[in-house]
Each structure stands twice: as C-alpha cells, then as structure tokens.
Amino acid sequence: MDQTVPYLIDLLAAAILVTTFLIVSSRSLIFYVRLFSLQSIMLGAVALLVVIGYGETHILVSVVLTLLVKAVGIPIVLSRLIDRIKVPKEIDFSVNTTISLLVCGFLVILANSVAEPIISSRPVSTAMVTKVLPISISVMLIGLFIMTSRRKAVTQIIGLLTMENGVFLSGLSITSGMPMIVELGIFFDILVAALILGVFVFRINRTFETVDSDTLRRLRH
C-alpha cells in the first residue's frame, strides 16, 4: 500500500476538524453552509482514499452519496432557505465566540482521551485509519455543541449535519466503512431530516418572523 494514503487521510481529517472550528468562530449562515459543503467534500475524499488504499470498494457508494447529497444537494437547499428567510447572520450567541472556541478545545482533548483506549486495543495490522478516530469524535462533539449553543435554527441544522459527518468519519476510522445498507439508511435519514427541518424553518419564519430558538421558546408562555 502507498504510504502516502494514510498521510493524506490524516491531513484531510485534520482539515475537517479545522472547518468545525471555523463554523464555531463565524457568524455568517452562508459561510456555515459553504464550510459544511467543503467539509463534506473532504469527507468524500477520505472515503475515496480508503477505497484506494485499503480496497474497500463498497464505500464507493458512500463517496458518491456524500458528494452529491451532502456536498451539493443539502448546501443548495440551505442556501435557498437562508436567501428566503432573509437572515444572513447569527447575531446573538448563547455562548460567545471566545468561550465557544475554548469549549471546543476542551472537547478535542476529551475526544483524544476517549479514543486512546480504543486505538491502543486494536492490532496495528487491523487499525486502518484509527488515527482519525479522535478527530471524528471531536467533530461529533463540536457538532453537538453547535446545536446547543447557537440560537438560529439553520445553524442548529448545520450542527446536526456536522455531527453526522463525524459519525461517518468514525465509521471509516474504526471499521473502514459500515455495511452498505447502514450507510444508505443514514444518508437518506439525514437528507429527509434536513429537508423537513428546512421546510419547518421556512414556515416558522413566515409565521413568527424569526428563526431564533430562544424567541420561539418564549412564545410558549
């Protein structure tokens, strides 16, 4: 096997983690969508490298779906949604940017401590891309943090999609790809969830003229 393949996988995984930090540090909803699209392209590239380097040809379906659905389809839907609701930026954060980045740094450390026992327990001969596991767990945790710390519903959708990217990356790192039926199920679940949430956000904005989740909670009282 070409030794550059594991190196490229590690490099792309690190770049995926960087995109999650950029999402946390930004305010522009369109920038969130573009970063998610870039993240998905790099995730597709990681999956393709696993196919090339480790012969896991069944992952080709996931590569195509990742590029078509998550790198192109969902960003187009979300971009049109943002254009229609006329909310270009996240103005008020539940947690400010500086503290958010510090929390994300702590989550990366936590992910490394969680992943270390898993990596050390796997034989070197079967550990294909286990170095990516700490990064994949970090992406999942940061995606969850984005969902809980941001007020705009669109940003919370991005957090959910980022979490799913982390789940897929962890699947690649531990098992070199989940069974095809599982991968297809996850992809279509995420696609349907994103579309439904997009429709809900559009309808909520038309009815209440806001997509701020804190404002919507206050409407209950």
C-alpha positions as CSV (number, residue, x, y, z in Angstrom):
1,M,0.0,0.0,0.0
2,D,1.2,3.5,-0.8
3,Q,2.3,5.1,2.4
4,T,1.1,8.5,1.3
5,V,-2.6,7.3,1.6
6,P,-2.6,7.2,5.4
7,Y,-0.8,10.6,5.5
8,L,-3.4,12.1,3.2
9,I,-6.3,10.7,5.2
10,D,-4.8,12.2,8.4
11,L,-4.3,15.5,6.7
12,L,-7.9,15.6,5.3
13,A,-9.3,14.6,8.7
14,A,-7.4,17.4,10.4
15,A,-8.8,19.8,7.8
16,I,-12.3,18.6,8.5
17,L,-11.7,19.4,12.2
18,V,-10.5,22.9,11.2
19,T,-13.8,23.5,9.3
20,T,-15.8,22.8,12.5
21,F,-13.7,25.4,14.4
22,L,-14.3,27.9,11.6
23,I,-18.1,27.2,11.9
24,V,-17.9,27.9,15.6
25,S,-16.0,31.1,15.1
26,S,-18.1,32.6,12.3
27,R,-21.4,34.4,12.3
28,S,-22.4,34.1,8.6
29,L,-25.1,31.5,7.9
30,I,-24.0,31.3,4.2
31,F,-20.4,30.7,5.4
32,Y,-21.6,27.9,7.6
33,V,-23.2,26.2,4.6
34,R,-20.1,26.6,2.5
35,L,-17.9,25.2,5.2
36,F,-20.3,22.2,5.6
37,S,-20.1,21.7,1.8
38,L,-16.2,21.8,2.0
39,Q,-16.2,19.5,5.0
40,S,-18.4,17.0,3.1
41,I,-16.1,17.2,0.0
42,M,-13.1,16.4,2.2
43,L,-15.0,13.6,3.9
44,G,-15.8,12.1,0.5
45,A,-12.1,12.4,-0.4
46,V,-11.2,10.5,2.8
47,A,-13.7,7.7,1.9
48,L,-12.2,7.6,-1.6
49,L,-8.7,7.2,-0.2
50,V,-9.9,4.3,2.0
51,V,-11.2,2.7,-1.2
52,I,-7.9,3.3,-3.0
53,G,-5.6,2.4,-0.1
54,Y,-7.4,-0.4,1.6
55,G,-9.5,-1.9,-1.2
56,E,-12.9,-1.3,0.5
57,T,-14.8,-0.9,-2.8
58,H,-18.2,-0.9,-1.2
59,I,-17.5,2.6,0.2
60,L,-17.7,3.9,-3.4
61,V,-21.5,4.3,-3.0
62,S,-20.9,6.4,0.1
63,V,-18.4,8.5,-1.7
64,V,-20.9,9.3,-4.5
65,L,-23.7,10.0,-2.0
66,T,-21.5,12.2,0.2
67,L,-20.5,14.4,-2.8
68,L,-24.0,14.5,-4.4
69,V,-26.1,14.8,-1.3
70,K,-24.0,16.5,1.4
71,A,-21.5,18.5,-0.6
72,V,-24.0,19.7,-3.3
73,G,-27.7,18.9,-2.6
74,I,-28.1,19.9,1.1
75,P,-26.0,23.1,0.7
76,I,-28.1,24.2,-2.2
77,V,-31.3,23.7,-0.2
78,L,-30.0,25.5,2.8
79,S,-28.6,28.4,0.8
80,R,-32.0,28.9,-0.8
81,L,-33.6,28.7,2.6
82,I,-31.3,31.4,4.0
83,D,-32.0,33.6,1.0
84,R,-35.8,33.3,1.5
85,I,-35.8,33.9,5.3
86,K,-33.5,36.9,4.9
87,V,-31.4,36.1,8.0
88,P,-27.8,36.3,6.8
89,K,-26.0,36.2,10.2
90,E,-26.1,34.8,13.7
91,I,-26.1,37.9,15.9
92,D,-26.7,36.7,19.4
93,F,-24.9,33.6,20.7
94,S,-25.9,31.7,23.8
95,V,-22.1,31.3,24.3
96,N,-19.8,33.9,23.0
97,T,-17.1,33.0,20.4
98,T,-14.1,33.1,22.7
99,I,-15.7,30.7,25.2
100,S,-17.0,28.6,22.4
101,L,-13.5,28.0,21.0
102,L,-12.2,27.2,24.4
103,V,-15.0,24.7,24.9
104,C,-14.2,23.1,21.6
105,G,-10.6,22.9,22.5
106,F,-11.6,21.0,25.7
107,L,-13.9,18.7,23.6
108,V,-10.9,17.8,21.4
109,I,-8.9,16.9,24.5
110,L,-11.8,14.9,25.8
111,A,-12.2,13.1,22.4
112,N,-8.5,12.2,22.4
113,S,-8.8,10.7,25.9
114,V,-11.9,8.7,24.9
115,A,-10.3,7.4,21.7
116,E,-6.9,6.5,23.1
117,P,-8.0,3.2,24.8
118,I,-9.9,2.2,21.6
119,I,-6.8,2.8,19.4
120,S,-4.4,1.1,21.8
121,S,-6.6,-2.0,22.0
122,R,-6.6,-2.6,18.2
123,P,-3.8,-4.6,16.5
124,V,-1.7,-2.5,14.2
125,S,-2.4,-4.8,11.3
126,T,-6.2,-4.1,11.5
127,A,-6.1,-0.5,12.6
128,M,-6.5,1.1,9.1
129,V,-7.2,4.7,9.9
130,T,-7.6,4.7,13.7
131,K,-5.6,7.9,14.0
132,V,-8.7,9.6,12.6
133,L,-10.9,8.4,15.4
134,P,-10.0,11.2,17.9
135,I,-10.8,13.7,15.2
136,S,-14.1,12.1,14.3
137,I,-15.2,12.1,17.9
138,S,-14.2,15.7,18.2
139,V,-16.3,16.6,15.1
140,M,-19.3,14.8,16.7
141,L,-18.9,16.6,20.0
142,I,-18.4,20.0,18.4
143,G,-21.4,19.4,16.1
144,L,-23.5,18.7,19.3
145,F,-22.1,21.9,20.9
146,I,-23.1,24.0,17.8
147,M,-26.6,22.6,18.1
148,T,-26.9,23.6,21.8
149,S,-25.0,26.9,21.7
150,R,-26.5,28.6,18.7
151,R,-29.9,30.2,18.5
152,K,-30.7,30.2,14.8
153,A,-32.5,27.1,13.6
154,V,-30.4,27.0,10.4
155,T,-27.2,26.9,12.5
156,Q,-28.7,24.0,14.6
157,I,-29.3,22.1,11.3
158,I,-25.6,22.6,10.4
159,G,-24.7,21.3,13.8
160,L,-26.8,18.2,13.2
161,L,-25.2,17.6,9.8
162,T,-21.7,18.2,11.2
163,M,-22.4,15.5,13.8
164,E,-23.4,13.1,11.1
165,N,-20.2,13.8,9.3
166,G,-18.3,12.9,12.5
167,V,-20.3,9.7,12.7
168,F,-19.4,8.7,9.2
169,L,-15.7,9.6,9.7
170,S,-15.7,7.4,12.9
171,G,-17.2,4.6,10.9
172,L,-14.3,4.9,8.4
173,S,-11.7,5.1,11.2
174,I,-12.9,2.0,13.1
175,T,-14.3,-0.4,10.5
176,S,-13.2,1.1,7.2
177,G,-16.8,1.7,6.4
178,M,-20.1,0.5,7.8
179,P,-22.3,-2.1,5.9
180,M,-23.8,-0.5,2.8
181,I,-27.4,-0.9,4.0
182,V,-26.5,1.1,7.2
183,E,-24.7,3.8,5.2
184,L,-27.6,4.2,2.8
185,G,-30.1,4.4,5.7
186,I,-28.0,7.1,7.5
187,F,-27.7,9.1,4.3
188,F,-31.4,9.1,3.5
189,D,-32.3,9.8,7.1
190,I,-30.1,12.8,7.1
191,L,-31.4,14.0,3.7
192,V,-35.0,13.7,4.8
193,A,-34.3,15.3,8.2
194,A,-32.5,18.3,6.5
195,L,-35.4,18.8,4.1
196,I,-38.0,18.6,6.7
197,L,-36.2,20.9,9.1
198,G,-35.6,23.3,6.2
199,V,-39.4,23.4,5.5
200,F,-40.1,23.9,9.2
201,V,-37.6,26.8,9.5
202,F,-39.2,28.5,6.4
203,R,-42.7,28.1,7.7
204,I,-41.7,29.2,11.2
205,N,-40.0,32.3,9.8
206,R,-43.1,33.2,7.8
207,T,-45.4,32.8,10.7
208,F,-43.4,34.4,13.6
209,E,-40.8,36.4,11.5
210,T,-37.9,34.8,13.4
211,V,-35.9,31.7,13.5
212,D,-34.3,32.4,16.9
213,S,-34.9,29.3,19.0
214,D,-34.9,31.4,22.3
215,T,-37.6,33.7,20.9
216,L,-39.7,30.7,19.8
217,R,-39.4,29.2,23.3
218,R,-40.7,32.4,24.9
219,L,-43.8,32.2,22.6
220,R,-45.0,29.2,24.5
221,H,-45.6,31.3,27.6
